[in-house]
C-alpha cells in the first residue's frame, strides 16, 4: 500500500523555553497504521527530535502504555536543555485532542509562573498535530511508590510533599482570570444531580430513609462547586498517587489531561476521600490526614487567604467531598470508606445536615450487613505494621 505524505503544521512553542521550535515537520507514514503503534511512533520521535534541534537518541525504552497514552523514555547522546533523559508522551484514544490541549495548556501555564519549588517537569517541546509532548524524565518513583513500600517515614514525607505541591499550584493560579479556551469547562466532568439519584437509589435498595433535606443539600453542593469564588484555581482533576513523580524529596505532577479551572478543593477531596478514581487506594492514618490538611491549607493560603479561615475552609472541603460521596463507587470497601470519611468530616458542621444524616444511616446499615469493622478499607502497606 502506498505511503502518504503528511505535513504537520509548525509546532507551537513557548518562546522563552523552546526557541528551537520553528520549522514545519513533514513525515512519510502509512495512513492505515495507527500512530501509537511502536514502530511508527518511534520513527516519528526520531524525526521530530531532529527537527526541533535535539541530540540523537542513544537508547529508547518503551514504557507500559496506559489506555489513553503511549510513552517512551529516551536517552540522548548529550544533554538537551540540561537533560540527558527525557519522556515522550503521545495522548491517544477518546477525546485525545481535548485531553492533549488541557495537558499542554496546564504545563505551559505552570511553567510560566515560576512556582518555587516547581510542581511540574520541564516542558521541552510538543507537536499539537500528533498530540506529542516532550518533557524532562523524573524517573518512575512517585507518591504511589512510597505508599506501597515499607518505609513509613518516606511515605509520610512524600504525602506532605504532595499536598504542599498541590497547595502551591492552587495558590499560584488563584488570581488568574483569563486563560486558555480549553479550560472553559471542567476537565473532570461531574453531574451532581445524576449522581444524587444513584445515591438515593442505593439508599432505597438498602432500606435507608433519605432525609427530607437531601435534595436541598444536593442543590447547595452543585451551587458551591460551580461558583467556587476565591477557590477557583487550576486543578489537576485526577491527582492520583501515580500521577506524580518524586524527585529530590519534591513532588511534581504529570498527566494533566483533565486539568482545568475549577474548585481547588475538588483536588484536595481526592486525598481526603482516599483517591476515589485511582487504583492505588488505601486508608491513611487520621493523624497523617490531619497533618496533610494543615500543610495543604498553609500552602494554599499564600494565594487564597480564605483557606486560613477554619470555618470557610471546612465548609468548602465538605462540599467538595460530597461530590465523591454522591458518586458512590462499585467496590464495597471504597463505598464504606467514603461514607465513613464524609461522616467524620461533617461532625459538628451546621451544613448539609440532610445528606450527613442519610450518610450515617446508610453507613451503619451497610457496615452491619457486610460485617465490616471500624476501618473497612485496608491501610497502605507503608503504614501497616508487619
Secondary structure, 3 states (H helix, E strand, C coil): CCCEEEEECCCCCCCCCCCCCCCCEEEEECCCCCCCCHHHHHHHHHHHHHHCCCCCEEEEEECCCECCEEEEEEEEEEEECCEEEEEEEEECCCCHHHHHHHHHHHHHHHHHCCCCCCCECCEEEEECCCCEEEEECCCCCCHHHHHCCCCHHHHHHHHHHHHHHHHHHHHHHCCCCCCCHHHCCCCCCCCHHHHHHHHHHHHHHHCCCCCCCHHHHHHHHHHHHHCCHHHEEEECCCCCCCCEEEECCEEEECCCCCCEEEECHHHHHHHHCCCCCCCCCCECCHHHHHHHHHHHHHHHCCCCHHHHCHHHHHHHHHHHHHHHHHHCCCCHHHHHHHHHHHHHHHCCCCCCHHHHHHHHHHHHHHHHHCCCCCCCCCECHHHCCC
